[in-house]
């Protein structure tokens, strides 16, 4: 039997550091492109945003009242007409200043009365001050905020809501931003249920509710989620489909994804189809297993159309560790980011050697030391849910108090520097007498 490309022989798994670096190196930044304003929030400007008209583009009233020409009393005319000297017309805040108007008299400073012939006129009154209104008073001049051609936002700006509003005021409908990877999700598993308490043999969907949010934190754009059956034909069809259905009727379809993330199917059993499907589509494997635990069956491939396919293991913690290891660097490279440095924290436990494998352990800082989580099996999420970061334990293990490579969680705080952690003062004499725990820690007991 002829073997498909990428099958029939086994390459040595990458080390954790090699896999992380390779995931970053294989991807090139996505070119800049214009996006609608509503999609630009949080994106990085690729080129200066320039006013295409004066801001504001017409002179307007800053008050409710009357546009006036000259001194009062004023003869009232219909709005929109050119004002001759000693004429006035009603105006509201933001209203267009009519030709000939020299100032705006606010409502509180004027009264409508009559002249000797009984005709209505506008006169000063109420809260009017001597000399009111001065020439130009309560008029917002055209180009007061910016003139056509002024640079409003410089390239490199990370766009916040105020930036979006400014661009809209400037008359812009789109902004050119740095490329950002769109990620589509193929979620597998016939045993997976999406709500309620699963029966024995069934499991709850842990990926659907949170995987998109994690991808967003890692710098991607979360796209469509598709549930895929466990048979090979479903896998192949899902990977071939580059134009997913619109999320809502009559909505525009998503553009093709830059990255497809799959869950499960990365092992080597008869129901694991990832490698076979990639090979049939003419793709190539870039990372085929990582010498780490949990998450070692992670696979990264590239299809001929340029899409990357990241295969995550089916166990939730293993999948998250693979996503942090491979997905994070890949999304950073595609999105014009950098490969973040790995930090260090002092170990709060002695961790035995595990030759040939790096271990990723969620940890919590306890008295300034990184204590590994107790509930950190491949299928568990309790340890990660309460963690401050993840230890990257080398194959030779670590000693108590030794600095260990570590990285923060995408949703967490940055790791403290080792000096800051070691120099943190104790809170009380009673705390000083306690020893830092060793081995996996049940944090709920510590916090009681």
Secondary structure by P-SEA (a helix, b strand, c coil): cccccccccccccccaaaaaaaaaaacccccbbbbcccccccccccbbbbcccccccbbbbccccccccccccbbbbcccccccccbbbbbccccccccccccccccccccccccccccbbbbbccccccccccccccccccccccccccccccccccccaaaaaaaaaacccbbbbcbbbbbbbbbbbcccccccccccccccccccccaaaaaaaacccccbbbbbcccaaaaaaaaaccccccccccccccccccbbbbcccccccccccaaaaaaaaccccccccccccccccbbbbcccccbbbbbbcccaaaaaaaaaacaaaaaaaaacccccccbbbbbcbbbbbbccbbbbbbbbbcccbbbbbcccccccccccccccbbbbcccccccccccccccccccccccccaaaaaaccccccccccccccccccccccccc
